[in-house]
Amino acid sequence: MITVVESYRLKPAYAPHALQVLQELDDLLGPNAHTNAGHVGHARFLQDASEPAQVCLVYQWRDHKSFMDLVRNEEKLLGDFIAKYCSGPRSIQIHNELPVEVDHDEDERANV
């Protein structure tokens, strides 16, 4: 399983309308993603609090290969969207989760 962070820099005029812009993006890319074998759940849509023109989609995906297939299929769909709403191309980061052991809340409360 991988975690994907897609970043888009909106043109300044669209930052106040990020919700509508991201809904349009979801309508554009969602059907293709949902039918891909790598789909494991819906994305979370985030807007940077200090830079509202910066928006991200964060989601998990089954594997790197099926994700790269998805990206190739999306490129032809994104051209008009990027030209209209964004000040540059999307950025994609792929993350592998590290098996870090974390303390549980009960352990922390016991030490107080």
LONUBA-378040 format. One record per residue (C-alpha): residue number from 1; residue in three letters; x, y negated, z negated. Coordinates in pm, 1 decimal, always signed. Each point is the difference from the previous one (the first is absolute). Example, Ala and Ser with C-alpha at 12.3 -4.5 7.8 and 13.67 -1.06 7.14 Angstrom:
SITE  seq  type        c1        c2        c3
SITE    1   ALA   +1230.0    +450.0    -780.0
SITE    2   SER    +137.0    -344.0     +66.0
! end
This chain:
SITE  seq  type        c1        c2        c3
SITE    1   MET      +0.0      +0.0      +0.0
SITE    2   ILE    +125.0    -349.1     +84.2
SITE    3   THR    -120.5    -344.1    -100.9
SITE    4   VAL     -21.0    -259.2    +275.3
SITE    5   VAL     +10.4    -378.3     -39.8
SITE    6   GLU    -100.6    -191.7    +311.3
SITE    7   SER     +60.6    -374.8     -19.0
SITE    8   TYR    -152.3    -268.4    +217.4
SITE    9   ARG     +82.6    -371.1      -7.9
SITE   10   LEU    -314.8    -186.4     +94.5
SITE   11   LYS      +6.2    -332.0    +177.6
SITE   12   PRO     -59.9    -268.3    -267.8
SITE   13   ALA    -349.8     -81.4    +129.3
SITE   14   TYR    -110.0    +360.6     -61.3
SITE   15   ALA    +136.7     +40.9    -355.0
SITE   16   PRO    -321.4    -135.5    -161.6
SITE   17   HIS    -192.9    +253.5    +208.8
SITE   18   ALA    +219.6    +301.5     -77.1
SITE   19   LEU    -294.2    +216.0    -106.8
SITE   20   GLN    -173.2     -41.5    +335.0
SITE   21   VAL    +324.7     +46.9    +192.7
SITE   22   LEU     +85.1    +319.9    -188.6
SITE   23   GLN    -353.4    +129.5     +53.5
SITE   24   GLU     +50.9     -51.7    +372.7
SITE   25   LEU    +333.2    +184.5     -25.0
SITE   26   ASP    -168.9    +287.4    -182.8
SITE   27   ASP    -274.8     +13.3    +263.3
SITE   28   LEU    +268.8     +10.2    +269.6
SITE   29   LEU    +235.4    +260.3    -150.8
SITE   30   GLY    -217.6    +190.6    -245.3
SITE   31   PRO    -175.9    +239.9    +239.6
SITE   32   ASN    +331.0    +114.3    +150.4
SITE   33   ALA    +158.4     +44.6    -343.6
SITE   34   HIS    -295.3    +186.2    -149.7
SITE   35   THR      +8.1    +265.7    +273.1
SITE   36   ASN    +376.3     +55.6     -28.0
SITE   37   ALA     +99.7    +321.5    -181.4
SITE   38   GLY    +231.5    -202.2    -226.4
SITE   39   HIS    -279.6    -213.1    -149.8
SITE   40   VAL     -39.7     +63.2    -373.2
SITE   41   GLY    -190.9    -304.9    -120.1
SITE   42   HIS     -92.0    -358.2     +58.9
SITE   43   ALA    +240.7    -292.1     -15.0
SITE   44   ARG      +8.7    -272.7    -260.2
SITE   45   PHE      +9.5    -351.0    +145.1
SITE   46   LEU    +209.6    -257.4    -184.1
SITE   47   GLN     +59.6    -372.5     +38.1
SITE   48   ASP    +311.7    -154.2    -153.3
SITE   49   ALA    -101.4    -237.5    -280.4
SITE   50   SER    +282.4    -247.3     +64.5
SITE   51   GLU      +9.5     +34.3    +381.7
SITE   52   PRO    -361.2     +55.3    +114.3
SITE   53   ALA    +105.4     +41.1    +363.5
SITE   54   GLN    +179.6    +321.9     -98.6
SITE   55   VAL    -237.5    +298.8      -7.0
SITE   56   CYS     +71.0    +369.4     -42.6
SITE   57   LEU    -166.5    +335.1     +39.8
SITE   58   VAL    +118.5    +271.0    -238.4
SITE   59   TYR     -99.9    +362.7     +48.3
SITE   60   GLN    +118.4    +356.3     -28.1
SITE   61   TRP     +53.8    +220.3    +301.7
SITE   62   ARG     +55.4    +372.9     +28.0
SITE   63   ASP    +340.2      +0.4    +175.9
SITE   64   HIS    +245.5    -208.9    +197.6
SITE   65   LYS     -58.0    +172.9    +336.3
SITE   66   SER    -377.8     -50.3      +7.2
SITE   67   PHE     +51.5    -357.7    -115.2
SITE   68   MET    +235.3     -73.3    +289.5
SITE   69   ASP    -263.1    +145.4    +236.9
SITE   70   LEU    -251.7    -240.0    -152.9
SITE   71   VAL    +232.9    -298.9     +42.1
SITE   72   ARG     +58.4     +82.0    +367.4
SITE   73   ASN    -375.6     +14.0     +60.2
SITE   74   GLU     -61.5    -324.9    -190.2
SITE   75   GLU    +253.4    -209.0    +190.1
SITE   76   LYS    -221.5     -23.6    +307.4
SITE   77   LEU    -295.7    -104.7    -218.3
SITE   78   LEU    +181.7    -273.3    -192.9
SITE   79   GLY    +123.2    -235.5    +272.9
SITE   80   ASP    -297.7    -236.2     +14.2
SITE   81   PHE     -50.0      +8.0    -377.4
SITE   82   ILE    +364.4     -93.8     -70.0
SITE   83   ALA      -4.9    -274.8    +264.1
SITE   84   LYS    -318.3    -154.9    -139.6
SITE   85   TYR     +49.4     +26.2    -377.0
SITE   86   CYS    +369.4     +53.3     -77.6
SITE   87   SER    +317.1    -204.7     +20.2
SITE   88   GLY    +209.7    +308.7     +78.6
SITE   89   PRO      -8.2    +379.1     +31.1
SITE   90   ARG    -112.2    +225.4    -281.5
SITE   91   SER    +259.8    +147.9    -229.2
SITE   92   ILE     -22.7    +360.7    -119.0
SITE   93   GLN    +175.2    +150.4    -299.4
SITE   94   ILE     -18.1    +370.8     -77.8
SITE   95   HIS     +60.1    +104.4    -358.3
SITE   96   ASN     +69.0    +338.0    -156.9
SITE   97   GLU    -114.1     +26.9    -358.0
SITE   98   LEU    +270.6     +76.1    -253.7
SITE   99   PRO     -85.2    +246.7    -277.8
SITE  100   VAL     +79.6    -238.0    -284.5
SITE  101   GLU    -113.7    +112.8    -342.7
SITE  102   VAL    -189.7    -272.8    -180.3
SITE  103   ASP    -102.7     -29.6    -361.0
SITE  104   HIS    -368.6     +28.7     -72.2
SITE  105   ASP    -192.5    -269.4    -187.0
SITE  106   GLU     -40.4    +233.3    -301.9
SITE  107   ASP    +376.5     +30.0     -31.3
SITE  108   GLU     +42.0    -377.3      +8.1
SITE  109   ARG    -269.5     -60.1    -263.1
SITE  110   ALA    +159.7    +260.4    -230.5
SITE  111   ASN    +321.8    -202.9      -2.3
SITE  112   VAL    -166.1    -326.3    -106.8
! end
